[in-house]
Amino acid sequence: MYKNKSFLAFIPARGGSKRLPNKNLLNLAGKPLVAWTIEAAKKSQYVHDIILSSDDDRILEIGRDYGITALKRPDYLATDEAKTVDVVMYHLNQIFFQPDFIILLQPTSPLRTSLHIDKAIEFLQSKKADAIISVCEVDYPVEWCNILPEDGNLANFIQKEFLNLRSQDLPKRYRINGALYIIKTENFLKEKTFFLQENIYAYVMDKFSSIDIDDEFDFRFAEFLITNAHKDTTHT
């Protein structure tokens, strides 16, 4: 609870993954990938309850070992085409209470910590927002990006006005990092999306904490950061 508002953390962790098989079960620096997010949610001082959703009994067992609610989703919500929104909606209809806010915590963001969660909740309340989504700074200027034709021709790849500019001369931009989504439950049920059109704000996270594991390179990089980087990952 925070300021008399309840927050339900929802962790979607299906068993299948094409780019990195059994991703959520892989041992990341001593524990399964999904365990990093479960621990972050459990350590939050504001999270009211935690739901782990999966089609994989092994993942659900990890959740039960941590003492959280582990719910099995039907097969049609465990495909590559299944949307997270539909999974959350399905489980909201299963539980006996409706929290004031839903926090979506994807297990592919293992460096997101309980402090990030709590600071995002505090930021949400300070803004009197209906939703918060975490972002981080883009690594490279978008002005240096373009579609590459089949023949690899770089003519007109960068617009002339940007050719001789340094990266620090270009505007700072941000991207959704996938680590945190918070939304008022009534808005989520009405709009069926985490991306509201108004009264929604960005919670800025550092690049270190924003790693999103999609393939083996991401996984190994996260493992390297956890094992070797001497850095406080809880700051924003």
C-alpha positions in Angstrom: 0.0 0.0 0.0 1.1 3.6 -0.7 -1.1 6.5 0.4 -4.0 4.1 0.9 -3.7 2.7 -2.7 -3.1 -1.0 -3.4 -0.5 -2.1 -6.0 -0.6 -5.6 -7.6 2.6 -6.7 -9.3 2.0 -8.9 -12.3 4.8 -11.1 -13.7 4.2 -12.7 -17.1 6.6 -15.6 -17.7 5.7 -18.1 -20.4 7.8 -21.2 -21.0 8.4 -20.8 -24.7 10.9 -18.5 -26.3 12.2 -18.8 -29.8 15.4 -16.7 -29.6 16.4 -18.0 -26.2 14.8 -21.3 -25.3 13.6 -21.7 -21.7 14.7 -18.1 -21.1 12.8 -17.6 -17.8 14.3 -20.7 -16.3 18.0 -20.0 -17.3 20.4 -19.6 -14.4 21.5 -16.0 -14.3 24.3 -15.4 -11.8 23.0 -18.1 -9.5 19.2 -18.1 -9.8 16.6 -18.4 -12.6 16.0 -15.3 -14.6 12.4 -15.0 -13.4 13.6 -15.1 -9.8 15.3 -11.7 -10.2 11.9 -10.0 -10.8 10.1 -12.0 -8.2 12.6 -10.9 -5.6 12.4 -7.2 -6.7 8.6 -7.3 -6.3 8.8 -9.0 -2.9 11.3 -6.5 -1.6 9.1 -3.5 -2.6 7.6 -1.8 0.4 4.5 -0.8 -1.6 3.5 -3.9 -3.6 0.3 -5.4 -2.1 0.4 -8.7 -3.8 2.3 -10.5 -6.6 0.9 -12.8 -9.4 3.1 -14.9 -11.5 1.5 -16.2 -14.7 2.9 -19.0 -16.8 2.1 -22.0 -18.9 5.2 -23.8 -17.6 4.8 -25.8 -14.3 8.5 -25.4 -13.6 8.2 -21.6 -13.6 5.0 -21.7 -11.5 6.9 -23.9 -9.0 9.6 -21.2 -8.6 6.8 -18.7 -7.8 5.3 -21.0 -5.2 8.7 -21.5 -3.7 8.9 -17.8 -3.2 5.4 -17.8 -1.6 3.7 -15.7 -4.3 0.5 -16.5 -6.2 1.3 -18.6 -9.2 -1.5 -19.0 -11.8 -1.4 -21.2 -14.9 -2.5 -19.6 -18.1 -4.3 -21.5 -20.9 -2.3 -22.6 -24.0 -3.9 -20.0 -26.2 -2.4 -17.2 -24.0 1.1 -18.8 -24.2 1.8 -18.5 -27.9 4.1 -16.0 -29.7 1.0 -14.1 -30.8 -0.6 -13.8 -27.4 -0.7 -10.3 -26.0 0.3 -9.5 -22.4 -2.8 -7.3 -22.1 -5.0 -10.3 -22.7 -3.0 -12.4 -20.1 -3.5 -9.7 -17.5 -7.2 -9.4 -18.3 -7.6 -13.2 -18.0 -6.1 -13.4 -14.5 -7.8 -10.2 -13.2 -11.1 -12.1 -13.8 -9.7 -15.0 -11.7 -8.8 -13.1 -8.5 -11.2 -12.0 -5.8 -10.0 -8.5 -5.4 -9.4 -5.5 -7.6 -6.2 -3.5 -6.8 -6.1 0.2 -7.3 -3.1 -0.1 -9.6 -1.5 -2.9 -11.7 2.3 -3.1 -12.0 3.6 -5.1 -15.0 7.1 -6.5 -14.3 8.5 -8.4 -17.2 11.1 -10.9 -16.1 13.4 -10.0 -19.0 14.5 -6.9 -17.0 16.5 -8.5 -14.2 18.4 -5.3 -13.2 15.2 -3.5 -12.3 15.1 -3.4 -8.5 12.6 -2.9 -5.7 13.9 0.6 -5.4 13.0 1.3 -9.0 9.5 0.0 -8.4 9.0 2.1 -5.2 10.4 5.2 -6.8 8.1 4.8 -9.8 5.1 4.4 -7.5 6.1 7.5 -5.6 6.5 9.4 -8.9 3.1 8.2 -10.1 1.5 9.5 -6.9 3.3 12.8 -7.0 2.1 13.4 -10.5 -1.4 12.1 -9.7 -1.0 10.1 -12.8 -3.1 7.3 -14.2 -0.1 5.5 -15.6 3.7 5.4 -15.6 6.0 3.7 -18.1 9.8 3.4 -17.6 12.2 4.7 -20.2 15.9 5.1 -20.7 18.1 7.2 -22.9 18.6 6.0 -26.5 22.1 4.8 -27.1 22.6 6.5 -30.5 21.0 9.5 -32.1 18.1 8.5 -34.3 19.4 11.0 -36.9 22.1 8.4 -37.6 19.6 5.7 -38.3 17.7 4.9 -41.5 16.5 2.1 -43.7 19.3 0.3 -45.6 18.5 -0.7 -49.2 19.3 -4.2 -50.4 22.4 -3.0 -52.3 23.8 -1.3 -49.1 23.9 2.2 -50.7 24.6 4.8 -48.1 23.8 7.8 -50.3 21.3 10.0 -48.4 21.5 7.6 -45.4 22.0 10.7 -43.2 20.2 14.0 -43.9 22.7 16.7 -44.8 21.8 18.9 -41.8 23.0 16.2 -39.5 26.2 15.1 -41.3 28.7 17.1 -39.4 27.0 17.3 -36.0 28.4 15.6 -33.0 26.1 13.2 -31.0 26.1 15.7 -28.1 24.8 18.4 -30.4 21.7 16.4 -31.2 18.6 16.3 -28.9 18.5 13.6 -26.2 15.9 11.0 -26.9 14.4 8.2 -24.8 12.9 4.7 -25.5 10.5 2.4 -23.6 12.8 0.0 -21.8 10.2 -2.6 -20.8 11.1 -2.7 -17.1 8.1 -1.1 -15.5 4.5 -0.4 -16.4 2.1 1.0 -13.8 -1.6 1.8 -14.5 -4.7 2.5 -12.6 -6.8 -0.7 -12.8 -10.0 1.0 -13.8 -8.2 2.7 -16.8 -6.6 -0.6 -17.8 -10.0 -2.4 -17.8 -11.6 0.4 -19.8 -8.8 1.0 -22.3 -7.3 -2.5 -22.4 -3.8 -1.1 -22.8 -0.9 0.2 -20.7 -0.4 3.1 -23.1 -2.9 5.7 -22.1 -3.5 8.7 -24.2 -3.4 11.2 -21.3 -2.2 11.6 -17.7 0.7 9.2 -18.4 4.3 9.9 -17.5 7.8 8.5 -18.1 9.9 7.2 -15.2 13.5 7.5 -16.4 15.9 4.7 -15.6 19.6 4.4 -16.2 20.9 2.3 -19.1 22.6 -0.2 -16.8 19.3 -1.1 -15.1 17.4 -1.1 -18.4 18.9 -4.1 -20.1 16.1 -6.2 -21.7 17.0 -9.9 -22.3 15.8 -11.0 -25.7 18.6 -13.3 -26.9 21.7 -15.0 -25.7 23.9 -11.9 -26.2 21.6 -9.9 -23.9 21.6 -12.8 -21.4 25.4 -13.0 -21.3 25.7 -9.2 -21.1 23.4 -9.1 -18.1 25.4 -11.9 -16.5 28.6 -9.9 -17.1 27.1 -6.8 -15.6 25.8 -8.6 -12.5 29.1 -10.5 -12.0 31.6 -7.8 -12.8 30.2 -4.3 -12.7 30.8 -2.5 -9.4 27.9 -0.2 -9.5 24.8 0.6 -7.5 22.0 -0.6 -9.8 19.2 1.0 -7.7 19.7 4.6 -8.6 17.5 6.2 -11.3 
